[in-house]
Amino acid sequence: MSKEDSATSGLTGDDLMRVMAALSSPHRLRVVAAVAQQRNYVSRLARELGISRALLQIHLRKLEAAGLVSAKLELSEDGKAMKFYESTPFAIHLTPQSIATATETLHIEGASDDKSHQKE
């Protein structure tokens, strides 16, 4: 395996699917871009992106589950809990070989592990 193909070696097939699904939304791409510039809390980030806090929370949960952003709870000066989000360092280099390698650990819901049931 070349150095380029090993760029996704830390990702299982399922992890790669989560990352790709998380990045498949224009809203989530905008969220990643915004928190890559500076960490931010939900209310301010929602205002800057022009989306509701509820919708932003959904997108942030998906990005956090994929490991693309992280959150840290902090107290403001007035004692209010505020959750700050920031991007996590990541780099994904996809090649046909890295995808083939990732598929070896891909679990498909409802699929049988017994390959004899598959049509040829």
C-alpha positions in Angstrom: 0.0 0.0 0.0 1.4 3.4 -1.0 1.7 6.3 1.4 -1.2 8.0 -0.4 -3.5 4.9 0.0 -2.7 4.8 3.7 -4.2 8.2 4.3 -7.5 6.7 5.1 -6.0 3.6 6.8 -7.2 4.8 10.2 -10.8 4.7 9.0 -12.9 1.6 8.8 -15.4 1.2 6.0 -18.2 2.3 8.5 -16.1 5.3 9.6 -15.6 6.4 6.0 -19.3 6.1 5.3 -20.1 8.3 8.4 -17.6 10.9 7.3 -18.8 10.9 3.7 -22.4 11.1 4.8 -21.6 14.0 7.2 -19.9 15.9 4.4 -22.7 15.3 1.9 -24.8 18.3 3.1 -24.1 21.8 2.0 -25.1 23.0 5.5 -22.6 20.7 7.2 -19.9 21.8 4.8 -20.6 25.4 5.8 -20.5 24.5 9.5 -17.1 22.8 9.1 -15.8 25.8 7.2 -17.0 28.2 9.9 -15.6 26.3 12.8 -12.3 25.8 11.0 -11.9 29.6 11.0 -12.7 29.9 14.7 -14.4 28.0 17.4 -17.9 29.2 18.1 -21.0 28.5 20.2 -24.4 27.4 18.8 -26.4 30.6 19.0 -23.7 32.8 17.3 -22.9 30.1 14.7 -26.6 29.7 13.8 -26.9 33.5 13.3 -23.8 33.6 11.2 -25.0 30.7 9.0 -28.6 31.9 8.8 -30.1 28.7 10.1 -32.1 27.8 13.2 -30.4 26.5 16.3 -32.4 23.3 16.2 -31.3 22.6 12.6 -27.7 23.5 13.5 -27.8 21.1 16.5 -28.8 18.3 14.2 -25.9 19.0 11.8 -23.4 19.4 14.6 -24.4 16.1 16.1 -23.8 14.3 12.8 -20.4 16.1 12.3 -19.4 15.2 15.9 -20.4 11.6 15.4 -18.2 11.5 12.3 -15.3 13.0 14.3 -15.1 16.1 12.2 -15.9 18.6 15.0 -15.6 18.5 18.7 -17.4 20.3 21.5 -16.4 21.7 24.8 -18.8 23.0 27.5 -17.6 26.3 29.2 -19.1 28.7 31.6 -19.6 32.3 30.6 -18.9 35.2 32.9 -22.5 35.2 34.1 -22.4 31.5 34.9 -24.3 30.3 31.8 -23.1 27.0 30.2 -22.1 27.5 26.6 -21.1 24.7 24.2 -18.3 25.7 21.9 -17.6 23.8 18.7 -14.3 23.6 16.7 -13.1 21.5 13.9 -10.9 18.5 14.6 -7.8 18.0 12.4 -8.6 15.6 9.6 -7.3 14.8 6.1 -8.9 12.3 3.8 -7.2 11.3 0.6 -9.4 9.0 -1.4 -8.1 6.7 -4.1 -9.7 3.6 -5.6 -7.3 1.5 -3.5 -8.1 3.2 -0.3 -11.8 2.8 -0.9 -11.3 -0.9 -1.7 -9.3 -1.3 1.6 -12.1 0.5 3.5 -14.8 -1.8 2.1 -13.1 -4.8 3.6 -14.3 -3.5 7.0 -17.7 -2.2 5.8 -20.8 -3.6 7.5 -24.0 -3.4 5.5 -27.2 -3.5 7.7 -29.4 -6.5 6.9 -26.7 -8.2 4.8 -25.8 -11.7 5.5 -22.2 -12.5 6.4 -22.6 -15.7 4.4 -21.5 -14.9 0.9 -23.1 -18.0 -0.5 -26.5 -16.2 -0.4 -25.2 -13.5 -2.8 -26.1 -13.6 -6.4 -23.3 -13.8 -8.9 
